[in-house]
């Protein structure tokens, strides 16, 4: 997908230095991937804190027997 973006140059340079990614397209793809993973982890933690996790884990263990 082609899009035009206006990015903060200092932020891009800092991200490139931290990740060792020199291609801007690859850098943006990595950033989007990290955003998705971060949000997925946050949702998992909410689920784990709800108590439903233990019930599901026990169900999975019982099904594996």
Helices and strands as residue ranges (DSSP letters): H 9-19, H 24-49, H 52-64
